[in-house]
């Protein structure tokens, strides 16, 4: 631990020594959750490695309690960036909530449908007449379930949803067979597998699966007025993503430190296992990609139409209104070798 902190501090000092003394630009992030969670990872690593400092940025963060609350704070100009799933921006567009996603934090659609591995449910079609658990009533996780059920020819009247909460209560309902399946985030399903020694059979929606519906969004006017600041922010995130790919263990330690969690061998191992298990979902699944953080406007427009189809939104959102990739080329324009070298030097 001491070695990691010392090297990270050394990186920051070297970077600072190699540039003129300039005031850092400030950026505020509001997270669509009530407490630190897995998706804080990129900012935590960018802070600990000095990538934000290298980009002349001073980044602060707070928690809004919900994705909708975070989106509203940014839309009102009270915060600069929201780290959220896309649904609040898509559903709020018709009500005047105008945000653009500019960097993705997961490469696939966040939500999946899952059953226990020993369940008699072998295909989605087997869920006809069954009960599907969801975190809260009317949650957007219903979209993936409704889309999959529709694709299997199952009418909405032939299945139902039941709220089962999060984390322990969610898993308890599944294990007690109070529900036949669960619609949830992929990261939550994998967390349950790792922490509780259960196994799931996971169904991904072929229409939505390659759409990233989780990322960073800001007001379109801010992305223009402060374009240089957001360019530097996205490059720091891209570097952090590559670092995570090369050193999950150090990344896990940085996450635990930032979250205020007690670092033990057990907690470090658990967080490292989670990061490794979700490797294919993270932005730098391919660390050599030059499209890390890419946001598909066409993909989000498709998700928007699905939300309208299933009654979650009033009207579809045009691709150009909801997403921009103007910073992605610049964000990825850096040498991967020093990032890899720093990551591999930490133990």
Buried (B, 14 or more C-beta within 10 A) or exposed (E): EEEBBEBBEEBBEEBEEEEEEEEEBEBBBBBBBEEBBBBBBBBBBBBBBBBBBBBBBEBEBEBBEBBBBBBBBBBEEEBBBBBBBBBBBBBBBEEEBBBBBBBBBBBBBBBBBBBBEEBEBEEBEBBBEBBBBBBEEEBBBBBBBBBBBBEBEBEEEEBEBBBBBEEEEBBEBBEEEEBBBBBBBBBBBBBBBBBEEBEBBBBBBEBBEBBBBBBBBBBBEBBEEBEEBBBBBBBBBBBBBBBBBBBBBBBBBBBBBBBEEEBEEEBBEBBBBBBEBBEEBBBBBEBEBEBBBBBBBEBBBBBBBBBBBBEBBEEBBEBEBBBBBBBBEBBBEBEBEEBBEBBEEBE
